[in-house]
Amino acid sequence: MEEMNIDAFKELLAEKNYKVLREKLLETEPESIAELLDSIPDDKAVIVFRLLPKTLAVDVFDYMDSSLQNRLLESFSDQAARTFLEAMPPDDRIELLEEAPANVARRLLQILSPEQRRLTVHLLGYQEDTAGREMTPYFVDLHGFMTVEQALERIRELAINRETIYVCYVMDRGRHLIGTVSLRDLVTADPQSRISDIMTPEPLFVYTNTDREEVAKILRERELIAIPVVDAEERLVGILTYDDVVDIIEEETTEDIYRFGAVQGTERSYFTSRILDVVKNRAVWLFLLILVNMLTGSIIAGQEALLGEMVILAAFIPLLIGTGGNVGAQSATVVIRGLATGEVNPKKALAVIGRESLVGIVLGLALGAAVLVLAYILGRDLMVAGVVTFTLIVISLIATIIGGALPFAFRLVKLDPALVSAPFISTVMDIFGVFLYFLVANIMFTI
């Protein structure tokens, strides 16, 4: 597909050559169009956006920054905004309303048709980050008493506005899910066969209150196109498709990365976020870590006499606390990732921690051997080199135990393991490392 560069885009726009501009936009990827619209003033962006066919406009809108989305919608007439909103998938519409300012969200909700407003309010009623909030109610529903011929006719009627037609969902008269049937099975079956005879009974499903990350995991592991969502009475109310899951995985991964970096919030729109908001998101943990690190400083200050006699001891403090934080963060990263992918089972926590402990001992011995030589060369004191080496070995062992155990502990108390941030582990190991270092030094030099 041919892409239009920004200079050609702006030139056509300046010349008001909208016919050629529209033709060029039809040959451009939606993501690139969104970037082009973001590069021009809002009044011009509105003109260009209205040149797009409805289906392309919806795709382009999905790639836009939320602030540009809101500005465009505010410029639409009520009728234009309603037409556009109702063309959007319900789950995307929900996301838009959640991110829009309150006054814009109220206006958009009011201009929807009664049917779409009820649907939107219904979806907004589900708890955030659940299958109910993410699902779409647009699926192909069939009944067991239908013939294959009747089912194919229904698919033809519904296909234009359904998320997927490759898997159809079979319900009884009370809308309880009783089976699924694929389009392939329908096409190859006898036209007079009953759906109940060719469907797959007792299909896998999730509830509306199932966590969306758990749904994503199921879809990924089972390699499903979509999964049905049922309410507490197991009545079919929607489906979650694989493309929805891709978005969920990306969002959850982003959240985990920010949490592990000790960033409050998500900062999803970095370049459009206000500086004060960015600072606020990051400052919470940093202020807390400063307070905790004061304890490290107090431990060092309390060893004034020892440091006065053996000044060289101070030279190795950064090495020891830095190594402890890095080793602990590595262990935590491995365990958190394993818990997220399902590779690590919480029931085998002791085995995982034991394995990390063994890793810590081996790492400590390997690093200790190198540090023993370097510490002796730097300090010309075998006793100091021995203290540093022994402390490093113990720190490596404890760091892997703490880094491996904390994610399980957080999971046990119903907290996200990703909250075990690298700065948090580093701070814990700073305190422990400095305390152990001076404890060992005091013992060794008083013998």
C-alpha positions as semicolon CSV with decimal commas, in nm:
position;residue;x (nm);y (nm);z (nm)
1;M;0,000;0,000;0,000
2;E;0,142;0,340;-0,101
3;E;0,201;0,579;0,189
4;M;0,155;0,956;0,157
5;N;0,435;1,172;0,301
6;I;0,357;1,471;0,518
7;D;0,474;1,730;0,264
8;A;0,246;1,599;-0,012
9;F;-0,036;1,580;0,240
10;K;0,000;1,941;0,351
11;E;0,039;2,060;-0,008
12;L;-0,287;1,898;-0,120
13;L;-0,459;2,036;0,189
14;A;-0,330;2,389;0,123
15;E;-0,451;2,368;-0,237
16;K;-0,789;2,240;-0,114
17;N;-0,755;1,956;-0,364
18;Y;-0,985;1,735;-0,158
19;K;-1,065;1,489;-0,437
20;V;-0,701;1,387;-0,488
21;L;-0,639;1,407;-0,112
22;R;-0,921;1,160;-0,047
23;E;-0,785;0,921;-0,310
24;K;-0,439;0,935;-0,154
25;L;-0,578;0,879;0,196
26;L;-0,760;0,567;0,075
27;E;-0,418;0,427;-0,020
28;T;-0,265;0,507;0,320
29;E;-0,258;0,293;0,634
30;P;-0,492;0,410;0,916
31;E;-0,204;0,455;1,160
32;S;-0,022;0,683;0,915
33;I;-0,337;0,888;0,856
34;A;-0,370;0,940;1,231
35;E;-0,012;1,070;1,243
36;L;-0,084;1,307;0,951
37;L;-0,394;1,444;1,125
38;D;-0,196;1,500;1,443
39;S;0,050;1,719;1,250
40;I;-0,207;1,983;1,143
41;P;-0,435;2,228;1,328
42;D;-0,765;2,093;1,463
43;D;-0,984;2,282;1,216
44;K;-0,791;2,130;0,926
45;A;-0,796;1,784;1,089
46;V;-1,176;1,797;1,107
47;I;-1,199;1,870;0,734
48;V;-0,964;1,585;0,641
49;F;-1,129;1,341;0,881
50;R;-1,467;1,401;0,720
51;L;-1,321;1,305;0,382
52;L;-1,271;0,948;0,504
53;P;-1,528;0,672;0,449
54;K;-1,697;0,566;0,773
55;T;-1,516;0,232;0,810
56;L;-1,173;0,387;0,746
57;A;-1,255;0,678;0,978
58;V;-1,331;0,436;1,261
59;D;-0,997;0,258;1,208
60;V;-0,806;0,588;1,194
61;F;-0,984;0,715;1,505
62;D;-0,862;0,412;1,699
63;Y;-0,498;0,513;1,635
64;M;-0,546;0,874;1,744
65;D;-0,433;1,017;2,074
66;S;-0,726;1,054;2,314
67;S;-0,692;1,435;2,324
68;L;-0,726;1,456;1,944
69;Q;-1,020;1,215;1,955
70;N;-1,201;1,440;2,202
71;R;-1,128;1,757;2,004
72;L;-1,263;1,600;1,685
73;L;-1,580;1,477;1,855
74;E;-1,642;1,818;2,010
75;S;-1,635;1,970;1,661
76;F;-1,893;1,724;1,522
77;S;-2,262;1,801;1,509
78;D;-2,475;1,572;1,725
79;Q;-2,594;1,376;1,422
80;A;-2,242;1,330;1,282
81;A;-2,106;1,228;1,623
82;R;-2,389;0,976;1,673
83;T;-2,337;0,822;1,329
84;F;-1,967;0,787;1,397
85;L;-1,999;0,655;1,753
86;E;-2,255;0,393;1,657
87;A;-2,023;0,267;1,385
88;M;-1,756;0,195;1,648
89;P;-1,729;-0,147;1,817
90;P;-1,894;-0,124;2,163
91;D;-1,572;-0,203;2,349
92;D;-1,386;0,077;2,168
93;R;-1,675;0,314;2,241
94;I;-1,654;0,227;2,612
95;E;-1,281;0,301;2,615
96;L;-1,342;0,636;2,445
97;L;-1,609;0,738;2,697
98;E;-1,386;0,638;2,988
99;E;-1,100;0,858;2,867
100;A;-1,312;1,156;2,754
101;P;-1,368;1,454;2,988
102;A;-1,689;1,418;3,191
103;N;-1,881;1,686;2,998
104;V;-1,784;1,533;2,662
105;A;-1,874;1,182;2,780
106;R;-2,218;1,299;2,898
107;R;-2,288;1,468;2,566
108;L;-2,179;1,162;2,365
109;L;-2,389;0,930;2,578
110;Q;-2,696;1,149;2,538
111;I;-2,678;1,167;2,158
112;L;-2,667;0,789;2,113
113;S;-2,983;0,617;1,999
114;P;-3,187;0,464;2,286
115;E;-3,078;0,112;2,192
116;Q;-2,707;0,201;2,174
117;R;-2,730;0,408;2,491
118;R;-2,877;0,112;2,681
119;L;-2,603;-0,113;2,544
120;T;-2,329;0,134;2,637
121;V;-2,462;0,194;2,987
122;H;-2,497;-0,183;3,029
123;L;-2,131;-0,237;2,943
124;L;-2,021;0,056;3,160
125;G;-2,199;-0,115;3,449
126;Y;-1,947;-0,398;3,459
127;Q;-1,643;-0,369;3,681
128;E;-1,332;-0,225;3,519
129;D;-1,077;-0,473;3,375
130;T;-1,331;-0,757;3,356
131;A;-1,455;-0,959;3,060
132;G;-1,794;-0,786;3,086
133;R;-1,637;-0,444;3,032
134;E;-1,422;-0,560;2,738
135;M;-1,669;-0,786;2,555
136;T;-1,871;-0,706;2,246
137;P;-2,240;-0,804;2,225
138;Y;-2,217;-0,842;1,847
139;F;-2,188;-1,214;1,776
140;V;-2,378;-1,472;1,571
141;D;-2,628;-1,655;1,790
142;L;-2,803;-1,970;1,671
143;H;-3,054;-2,214;1,818
144;G;-3,020;-2,589;1,830
145;F;-3,351;-2,648;1,652
146;M;-3,236;-2,453;1,344
147;T;-3,130;-2,632;1,028
148;V;-2,790;-2,564;0,875
149;E;-2,967;-2,386;0,588
150;Q;-3,147;-2,153;0,831
151;A;-2,825;-2,091;1,021
152;L;-2,635;-1,988;0,705
153;E;-2,916;-1,753;0,612
154;R;-2,896;-1,593;0,958
155;I;-2,519;-1,553;0,923
156;R;-2,569;-1,373;0,591
157;E;-2,812;-1,134;0,761
158;L;-2,588;-1,060;1,059
159;A;-2,238;-1,079;0,911
160;I;-2,207;-0,713;0,818
161;N;-2,189;-0,589;1,179
162;R;-2,059;-0,891;1,373
163;E;-1,711;-0,917;1,522
164;T;-1,662;-1,268;1,384
165;I;-1,867;-1,520;1,191
166;Y;-1,613;-1,802;1,197
167;V;-1,748;-1,932;1,527
168;C;-2,121;-1,919;1,604
169;Y;-2,278;-1,968;1,946
170;V;-2,571;-2,199;2,007
171;M;-2,825;-2,111;2,277
172;D;-3,139;-2,264;2,417
173;R;-3,466;-2,068;2,443
174;G;-3,348;-1,913;2,772
175;R;-3,028;-1,782;2,603
176;H;-2,813;-2,027;2,795
177;L;-2,498;-2,125;2,604
178;I;-2,517;-2,492;2,502
179;G;-2,261;-2,522;2,223
180;T;-2,057;-2,373;1,939
181;V;-2,038;-2,444;1,570
182;S;-1,777;-2,326;1,322
183;L;-1,850;-2,177;0,981
184;R;-1,651;-2,461;0,826
185;D;-1,880;-2,720;0,987
186;L;-2,186;-2,532;0,863
187;V;-2,058;-2,506;0,506
188;T;-1,967;-2,875;0,486
189;A;-2,277;-3,012;0,663
190;D;-2,602;-3,131;0,509
191;P;-2,829;-2,822;0,469
192;Q;-3,115;-3,004;0,643
193;S;-2,911;-3,117;0,945
194;R;-3,001;-2,971;1,284
195;I;-2,752;-2,742;1,453
196;S;-2,785;-2,949;1,769
197;D;-2,650;-3,251;1,577
198;I;-2,330;-3,086;1,451
199;M;-2,244;-2,839;1,730
200;T;-1,968;-2,889;1,987
201;P;-2,144;-2,915;2,324
202;E;-2,022;-2,772;2,659
203;P;-1,792;-2,505;2,515
204;L;-1,531;-2,317;2,712
205;F;-1,656;-1,981;2,842
206;V;-1,578;-1,707;3,094
207;Y;-1,802;-1,504;3,322
208;T;-1,862;-1,130;3,298
209;N;-1,665;-1,078;3,620
210;T;-1,362;-1,281;3,505
211;D;-1,046;-1,071;3,508
212;R;-0,956;-0,963;3,156
213;E;-0,593;-1,073;3,199
214;E;-0,714;-1,425;3,282
215;V;-0,933;-1,421;2,967
216;A;-0,634;-1,314;2,757
217;K;-0,432;-1,599;2,902
218;I;-0,702;-1,854;2,816
219;L;-0,740;-1,729;2,459
220;R;-0,365;-1,730;2,405
221;E;-0,308;-2,076;2,550
222;R;-0,606;-2,238;2,375
223;E;-0,541;-2,050;2,047
224;L;-0,907;-1,949;2,017
225;I;-1,051;-1,692;1,777
226;A;-1,299;-1,578;2,041
227;I;-1,443;-1,687;2,374
228;P;-1,806;-1,650;2,488
229;V;-1,889;-1,441;2,796
230;V;-2,183;-1,544;3,015
231;D;-2,354;-1,386;3,315
232;A;-2,403;-1,546;3,658
233;E;-2,690;-1,758;3,520
234;E;-2,475;-1,869;3,225
235;R;-2,677;-1,674;2,972
236;L;-2,470;-1,564;2,675
237;V;-2,419;-1,186;2,679
238;G;-2,113;-1,129;2,461
239;I;-1,779;-1,250;2,327
240;L;-1,417;-1,148;2,354
241;T;-1,215;-1,179;2,033
242;Y;-0,845;-1,234;1,983
243;D;-0,784;-0,879;1,858
244;D;-0,933;-0,751;2,185
245;V;-0,690;-0,977;2,370
246;V;-0,390;-0,832;2,186
247;D;-0,487;-0,487;2,315
248;I;-0,540;-0,625;2,667
249;I;-0,198;-0,795;2,672
250;E;-0,032;-0,474;2,554
251;E;-0,208;-0,266;2,820
252;E;-0,136;-0,512;3,101
253;T;0,230;-0,543;2,997
254;T;0,262;-0,165;2,992
255;E;0,109;-0,141;3,339
256;D;0,346;-0,410;3,471
257;I;0,649;-0,234;3,324
258;Y;0,553;0,095;3,484
259;R;0,483;-0,070;3,817
260;F;0,813;-0,258;3,814
261;G;0,984;0,073;3,742
262;A;0,800;0,227;4,041
263;V;0,596;0,466;3,826
264;Q;0,252;0,548;3,965
265;G;-0,008;0,533;3,686
266;T;0,043;0,434;3,322
267;E;0,166;0,742;3,134
268;R;0,015;0,591;2,818
269;S;0,032;0,920;2,628
270;Y;0,379;1,035;2,725
271;F;0,422;1,320;2,478
272;T;0,076;1,462;2,543
273;S;0,083;1,428;2,921
274;R;0,141;1,743;3,124
275;I;0,483;1,766;3,291
276;L;0,321;1,801;3,634
277;D;0,120;1,481;3,575
278;V;0,436;1,293;3,472
279;V;0,619;1,421;3,781
280;K;0,326;1,327;4,007
281;N;0,313;0,975;3,863
282;R;0,679;0,916;3,939
283;A;0,725;1,109;4,262
284;V;0,511;0,895;4,494
285;W;0,747;0,598;4,506
286;L;1,059;0,817;4,496
287;F;0,961;1,011;4,807
288;L;0,885;0,684;4,985
289;L;1,218;0,537;4,879
290;I;1,403;0,847;5,000
291;L;1,250;0,805;5,345
292;V;1,344;0,437;5,356
293;N;1,697;0,510;5,232
294;M;1,745;0,742;5,527
295;L;1,772;0,423;5,729
296;T;2,069;0,317;5,517
297;G;2,229;0,653;5,582
298;S;2,173;0,620;5,957
299;I;2,341;0,277;5,959
300;I;2,647;0,418;5,782
301;A;2,655;0,722;6,012
302;G;2,650;0,487;6,312
303;Q;2,976;0,325;6,196
304;E;3,180;0,644;6,220
305;A;3,438;0,492;6,452
306;L;3,496;0,185;6,234
307;L;3,518;0,393;5,916
308;G;3,760;0,627;6,090
309;E;4,000;0,336;6,145
310;M;3,933;0,156;5,813
311;V;3,840;0,423;5,559
312;I;3,885;0,174;5,274
313;L;3,565;-0,004;5,387
314;A;3,358;0,287;5,253
315;A;3,491;0,230;4,901
316;F;3,307;-0,103;4,871
317;I;2,962;0,009;4,990
318;P;2,835;0,105;4,640
319;L;2,956;-0,228;4,499
320;L;2,776;-0,435;4,762
321;I;2,442;-0,254;4,764
322;G;2,441;-0,220;4,386
323;T;2,500;-0,592;4,339
324;G;2,227;-0,681;4,590
325;G;1,969;-0,463;4,415
326;N;2,059;-0,594;4,069
327;V;2,057;-0,962;4,169
328;G;1,726;-0,923;4,353
329;A;1,565;-0,738;4,060
330;Q;1,675;-1,015;3,821
331;S;1,511;-1,283;4,036
332;A;1,192;-1,080;4,076
333;T;1,174;-1,017;3,702
334;V;1,201;-1,387;3,620
335;V;0,935;-1,487;3,874
336;I;0,692;-1,205;3,782
337;R;0,720;-1,292;3,414
338;G;0,668;-1,660;3,492
339;L;0,356;-1,585;3,697
340;A;0,219;-1,367;3,416
341;T;0,269;-1,632;3,147
342;G;0,163;-1,925;3,366
343;E;0,504;-2,090;3,342
344;V;0,553;-2,046;3,716
345;N;0,288;-2,205;3,935
346;P;0,224;-2,039;4,276
347;K;0,181;-2,389;4,424
348;K;0,549;-2,453;4,351
349;A;0,667;-2,134;4,520
350;L;0,911;-2,314;4,751
351;A;1,069;-2,499;4,458
352;V;1,110;-2,173;4,265
353;I;1,258;-1,992;4,565
354;G;1,491;-2,287;4,626
355;R;1,606;-2,277;4,265
356;E;1,669;-1,903;4,287
357;S;1,863;-1,958;4,611
358;L;2,091;-2,203;4,434
359;V;2,137;-1,948;4,155
360;G;2,221;-1,687;4,422
361;I;2,489;-1,906;4,582
362;V;2,654;-1,983;4,248
363;L;2,638;-1,617;4,144
364;G;2,776;-1,511;4,481
365;L;3,072;-1,750;4,458
366;A;3,150;-1,644;4,101
367;L;3,124;-1,273;4,179
368;G;3,302;-1,320;4,511
369;A;3,605;-1,481;4,346
370;A;3,645;-1,181;4,117
371;V;3,583;-0,929;4,395
372;L;3,833;-1,099;4,630
373;V;4,115;-1,025;4,389
374;L;3,997;-0,674;4,302
375;A;3,932;-0,581;4,667
376;Y;4,281;-0,695;4,767
377;I;4,442;-0,498;4,485
378;L;4,245;-0,186;4,582
379;G;4,284;-0,208;4,961
380;R;4,604;-0,409;5,001
381;D;4,439;-0,572;5,300
382;L;4,344;-0,939;5,293
383;M;4,107;-0,900;5,589
384;V;3,910;-0,624;5,412
385;A;3,899;-0,830;5,091
386;G;3,764;-1,126;5,288
387;V;3,492;-0,916;5,453
388;V;3,381;-0,776;5,117
389;T;3,382;-1,120;4,952
390;F;3,188;-1,295;5,227
391;T;2,933;-1,011;5,243
392;L;2,886;-1,023;4,866
393;I;2,817;-1,399;4,870
394;V;2,556;-1,366;5,146
395;I;2,397;-1,062;4,978
396;S;2,363;-1,252;4,649
397;L;2,193;-1,541;4,827
398;I;1,953;-1,320;5,025
399;A;1,876;-1,104;4,719
400;T;1,764;-1,404;4,513
401;I;1,551;-1,531;4,803
402;I;1,382;-1,190;4,851
403;G;1,345;-1,128;4,476
404;G;1,199;-1,473;4,424
405;A;0,971;-1,473;4,728
406;L;0,818;-1,124;4,718
407;P;0,611;-1,178;4,399
408;F;0,456;-1,490;4,556
409;A;0,389;-1,300;4,879
410;F;0,217;-1,020;4,688
411;R;0,008;-1,272;4,494
412;L;-0,090;-1,440;4,824
413;V;-0,234;-1,114;4,964
414;K;-0,417;-1,039;4,636
415;L;-0,175;-0,770;4,515
416;D;-0,028;-0,746;4,166
417;P;0,322;-0,910;4,176
418;A;0,442;-0,633;3,939
419;L;0,422;-0,397;4,238
420;V;0,748;-0,561;4,348
421;S;0,938;-0,283;4,175
422;A;1,312;-0,279;4,103
423;P;1,362;0,036;4,319
424;F;1,174;-0,133;4,604
425;I;1,401;-0,440;4,597
426;S;1,711;-0,223;4,558
427;T;1,613;-0,022;4,865
428;V;1,554;-0,335;5,074
429;M;1,891;-0,476;4,967
430;D;2,062;-0,142;5,035
431;I;1,951;-0,154;5,398
432;F;2,028;-0,523;5,441
433;G;2,360;-0,502;5,254
434;V;2,497;-0,210;5,455
435;F;2,381;-0,367;5,784
436;L;2,541;-0,704;5,701
437;Y;2,860;-0,543;5,573
438;F;2,929;-0,353;5,892
439;L;2,815;-0,643;6,110
440;V;3,068;-0,875;5,945
441;A;3,336;-0,604;5,953
442;N;3,284;-0,536;6,325
443;I;3,303;-0,907;6,406
444;M;3,613;-0,966;6,194
445;F;3,806;-0,664;6,321
446;T;3,729;-0,726;6,688
447;I;3,843;-1,087;6,688
